[in-house]
Amino acid sequence: MRRDAFLRASAAGMLAQAFPCAGRAAATEVVEYSLTAAPLAFSPVRGASFAGLAYNGTIPGPLLRVVHGQRLRVHYRNRAATETAVHWHGMILPNAMDGAAGVTQPPVPDGGTYLYEFAPGPAGTRWYHDHTMGTGMGGPRGLFGMIVVEDPRDEPADAEFAVVLHDVPDLRSVSAALHGSSNAAMVDPPGSAEMRAMRADDRMGDEVAYLAHCINGGAYPHATPLRVRVGQHVRLRILNASPTQTRYLRLAGHRLHVTHADGNALDRPLDVDALRIGVAERYDAWFEVRGPGSWLLQSVSMDPLAFQQALVVQTPGMERAAPLGVAQTLDGIDFFTYERAAGIATNPVQPGRAHVDEHLILAGRYGSSRWTINGRTWPDTEKIAVARGDRVVLRFTNTTAMHHPMHLHGHTFRITEVNGRRLARPLAKDVALVDPHGGTLAWEFDATSPAGRWLLHCHNDVHMVDGMMTEVVYR
């Protein structure tokens, strides 16, 4: 089942149109794609020229789609003038296919090729991106895209859209941040979890400055609109592909009905005004088109460029109407949190017996070039050894002044505790934000993935490259 013609279409066009179902194919069917990484001069807004890297000539890369049970075969070509690899984020797959350069595979040299083949799973909204630790900065420069592993059991939608939030960094600022010097402005909006966690002596700043904030390859008003019809039940598959920043997303005039976190179905869907989306997190959210109109799907931020990270959702005949926007504050706004999605246990739940129970202390400071786990930087961090069948509990304590989106390759974990409070319904994810200033988070997972070395790291690219990474290793 080849889709070469599909891949020749523009990524922005594919992402902004309701995409078709892949069909209910036989489990033995193989879906083949070709991906080529190469330089791309990217101009998301007038006056901003960016030396990007792109899959198949588009940022984001092409939307890939398979039915759960099919096999995926990707013919990868690297023409990026730097080493690259493709990490299949959120997938449980053979370790050799994970795409972590220098850990599960050699990096693909410029001019080289690599064949990725596996049965994608679990079902849900996943993504793919460069995962190299060198100076090429493939992810921040544009090597990322969404992959949907279609679940035949899902409720059908009248319209379905991929929504990829991504930021265009000032590459000099990225380099400065990696070396511990940055003075980018803080952009988190009033009322956000980040602002609420601020202390009087905290530095008001972010590590990377950005040239533009985009959705699906465009900055407002140039982002391609989502066209819907009155009466439709619409599904959004939303990814935050920013290198460093948490995003708050609202759809003016609508509540969002959240059904999946990182592609995994919530035990109980949740209605919110806004989504809080950490780096690399994904959420599936639905809304009803109850009448004609034009609305902004928009990030909420103090950043002067924040208005760019928006696109128009509109019904037929409303193309010339001024879209309804949202206030750039979260004060009084009901936004998604792990505790709201999973509930707090009224009676303390006794956790099951764990075979491996590790405490990971996250440390570092704003303006630092050293971010540690238990006092060490990767590759010298102490590895977490597991045996097949082990129940593993990881307990994080964040001693820094910043939130950290922690990601485990090759597994789906369950958040069981947030800041000392047990969750009533453990929340299945593959990335989770750990609160600052002594915030705690506990995960558990079963060591049932294929044997190998599985990276565990902060998905803030600056923190990862500067050392906040370890491994789960099957012994």
C-alpha positions, 0 to 999 in steps of 0.5 A: 500500500504505497502513498508516494502521491500522498507525500508529494502534497504539501504538509500544510495542506494535508494538516489543514484539511480533514484527513481521510481514514486509512481504511480497515486493512488486513493486519498483514498489510504494509504501508510504505512511505519515503522520507527525505531530510534536507535543508529548507529556507523557511519564511513563516512571517514577513521579514523572518528567514530561517535556515530550516531542515525539513522532511519532504520539503515541508515543516512540519513533515508529512502527516503519516497514517496507518491502521493499528495492526498494519506494518510501517515501512519507511525508506529514510534518506538523509540529505540534511548536511548533518547527522540525523535519525528518526525517533518514533515518539510514543511507540512500543517497538523493537529497540533497534527501530527507536531512532535514538542516534548513538544509543539504538542506532548509529546516526545516519550520515549526510547522504546515508539511508536507513530503513525503519520497519515495525508494527506501530502501536499503541493506537493513537496520536503519535509523532516522529522527530530527529533524535541526535545529540550533535550540533545539527539541531534537527528537531528545533530546525524543523525535523518533526511531523505527526503520525496517526495510528488509527484505532478502529474502535474510535468514535467516528468524527464528521471532520478530523484535523491534525494541529501541530504547534511549533516555534521557529527559534533564533538559532543563535539563542539556542546555541547560547542557551546550550552554553548557559547564557540566555536572556529570552523573555518569559512568555507564560500568560497570567494565570498559568501554572508557570506564573503561579509557581513563580517565586520572588527570587526567580529569574523571569525568563525562558532559555530560547528566543523565537522568531515566530510561532506557527501552526501547521507551517504557518503563522497567523494570518497565513496559517491555513484555515480549518473549514467546518460545517454547522452540525459537525462533531470535529476531532482535533489531534494536537501536538506541541512540537516546540523545543522548549515551551509549554503551550496553552491552546483555546478555541474562541467561543467553544469548550474542548472535550478532551478524550486522549492524552498522548494518544491514550484514551482517558478513563473519563473524558474532560471538558475544558476551556483551554489545553495545557500542552507541555513540550512533546505532549499530544491531546485529542480534543473535540468540539461541536459546530453549533452555528455559523461563525469564524473563530481563532484556535489560538495559543495564550501567551504574553509573547508579543508574537503569540497572536501569530500562533493561531489559525481560523476555524470557519464555516462556509460563507464566513471567509470575510468575517473577522474571527472571534479571538481569545484574551491573552490570560488564563485568569478565571480560565478552566484548563487541563491538568493531570489532577482534573483529568484523573481525579484525586483519590479520596482514600489513599490508594495503596500502590502495588508492590514494585520490583524496581523503585527509583527516586530521580532528583532533577537539578539545574538552574536558569542560565546553566549549561548543566542539567542533572539527574541525581547529580550527574549528566548523561552519559554518566547518569546512573542507569535504571536496570529492569528485568522483563515483567518487573513493575517499575515505579519512578519518583521524580523530585524537581529542585529547579525553578522550571517545569520539566517534560519528562519522556520515556522511550518505548513505553507507556507509563501511568501517572499515579501521584502528583505533588504527593496526592494519589490519582484516582485513575492513573493517567496513561502517557509518555510525557509528563510535566514535573512541577518546579520548586520541589514538585513531585511526580510518580509513574509506574510501568510494566517492563514488557517492552522489547529488550534494549536501552530506552532513553528517559529524558527531559523533552526541553531540548536545551535540558536534554542536550545539557545532560538531563537524561538517563536510560532504562536498560533491560538486563 
